Amino acid sequence: MQTISLRVEDSFFPHFQALISSLIKDKKVEIVDDGFPSDLIVSSVEEVRRRVYEAEKRIGDGEFLTQEQYNIQMDEFFQKELGITRR
C-alpha cells in the first residue's frame, strides 16, 4: 500500500473530504495514524486564522506585547483552544 501527504486548497477541501470519505467507505483508502489526537479536528486554515485573530484581539486589547509575551500567549492559546503544542 502507498502513502502520500497532500495539501488541499481550502475552497476545495469540502469536496475533497467528501471524495476521501467515499473512498474510505468503499475500503479503497484507509486513514493512517498521523500522531494527532483523535479529537483534534481543524476544518480549515481560515478557521485557525480566525481563532488566532480572536485570541490576539483578546490578548492585545489596547496593550502591546513583547515577542516573548506574544509567544507565551499563543502557546497557551494553541494548547487550550486546539489541544496542540506549537513548535
N, C-alpha and C positions, 0 to 999 in steps of 0.2 A: 504494500500500500504506500502511496506517495503522500507527502505532507508539504503544504505550501502556506506562506503568510501573505496576506493581501491588505492593501489599503483601498478603501472604498469611498468614493465621493459621497459626502453627506446627503446630497439630494437624491442619490440613487440607492442609499442604504436600505430604506424600507423594502424596495423591490428586491434587492439582493438578499436581504434577510428572508423574505418570503420564498425565494427560489431555493436558498440553502435549506430552509425548513422542509420544503417539499422533498429535496434530495435526502435529507435525514430520514424522513418518514418512509421513503422508498428504500432505505438502507443502502443508498449509493454513496453516502458520505457519513462519517461519524465525527463527533466532536472530540478533539484531543485535549486532554487536560493542559491548560496553559499556565497553571500555577496561581491563577487569581482565585479569590474566594468565590464560591458558587453563588453567593448572594450579591456579588458586585455586578451591577448592570449599569452601564452608561450608554444612553441611547444615541448620543451624537456628540461631536466636537462642540457644536453650538450649545448644547445643554451644559457641558462642563464649563465653557467660556461664560455662559450666563451665570452659573453658580459661583464661579470665581469672582466675576464682576460684582455680584451681590455681596459676597464676603468682603471684597476690597472696599466696597462702599460702606459697609457696616464698620469695618476696622478703621478706615481713614476718616470718615465723617468729620472733616474740618481740621484734622491734625495730620502732620506729615510724619512718616515713619522712616527710620533708617533702613538700609538694605537688610541688616541683620534682623531688625524687628519685623520687617515685611516677611522675610523667610520663615521666621518662627511662626508668625500668624498663618501663613499659607500652609506650612507643615501641619499645624493644628487643624486648619480647615479641611485639607485633604483627608486627614485621618478621621476626623469627626463626620464630615459630610459624605465622603466617598469610601471610607474604610480602607484607604490605601496609604502607603508611606511614600512620600516624594523622595527622589534621589538627586 
